[in-house]
Amino acid sequence: MIEPGVFAALAGVLGALSGSFLNVVIHRLPRGESIVFPGSHCPACGRAIRPWHNVPVLAWLWLRGRCRDCGARISARYPLIEALTAALFVALALRFGPSASAFVWMAFAAVLVAAAAIDVDHRIIPDELSLGGLAVGLTLMPAVQVLEGATLVDAFRHAGSGAALGGGLLWSVGFVHARVCAGLGRRFEHWPGHDENFPARGSLDWWTWFPGMGFGDVKLLAMIGAFVGPVGVVQTIVAASLAGLLFGIGWAVLRRGLDTPFGFGPMLALGALLTVLWPVPLGWLASLS
């Protein structure tokens, strides 16, 4: 059995490499570009990045945040994503030890990092991450739990009920809010849209198009629920709501106004990671998982 310290160190290296790949995903996926071809290249000059210039974190420091060929600035977010992913992988390795579940949680964390960063940039959460992660959570997580001693029924019940509760709760909030706003005739910048009517009753938009919250958040919380289960969903929502409140206050102060929206995906990702790393017992709710 590998020593926990060694496993954590290896996890940190894996996390840094994964973070480098996540930077590609974050940049290309919302643009509809392939995350495989072409290889890593400078967005400014298009020159291929040499392998020794692509070492996570260290290469950015060595190059002083600039492309070696054209001198264009390289965003500091690249090494920050790599360092953040490495730190999360180390924390998960220490939390779960050398086990199959540790690798599943690392994959979960990687998806959350990518989803949060894309939501910050584009205010969207690609289905490849939310629905793809949901499929993994509904299949791989129960398999790992069975390997660790859970019954097949309990493992699938944990994932299925978590996904249903996560997606269902957030969908219910968005749906009720949309119906109230439509009834009051309240319009938002993106909803229902310039010179557009409110979604017609029974249409797809009636069920899935909400003001102030994208349907991507609903799918993301369903994905999170498939991993953390129903109790974890409750903890995630509480943590995300508190984080969103604090961030919203700070954001309003910086922007000097309350009318500048921000994505809720990063708050859900933060809440989910806090739930996994520092779960809080919720008494009778534990019986649901």
Secondary structure, DSSP 8 states (H G I E B T S, - for coil): ---HHHHHHHHHHHHHHHHHHHHHHHHHGGGT--SSSS-SB-TTT--B--GGG-STTHHHHHTTTB-TTT--B--THHHHHHHHHHHHHHHHHHHH-SSHHHHHHHHHHHHHHHHHHHHHHHS---HHHHHHHHHHHHHHHHHHHHHTT--HHHHHHHHHHHHHHHHHHHHHHHHHHHHHHHHHT--BTTTB-TT-----TTSHHHHH-BTTB-HHHHHHHHHHHHHHHHHHHHHHHHHHHHHHHHHHHHHHHHHTSS-----SHHHHHHHHHHHHHS----GGGGGG-
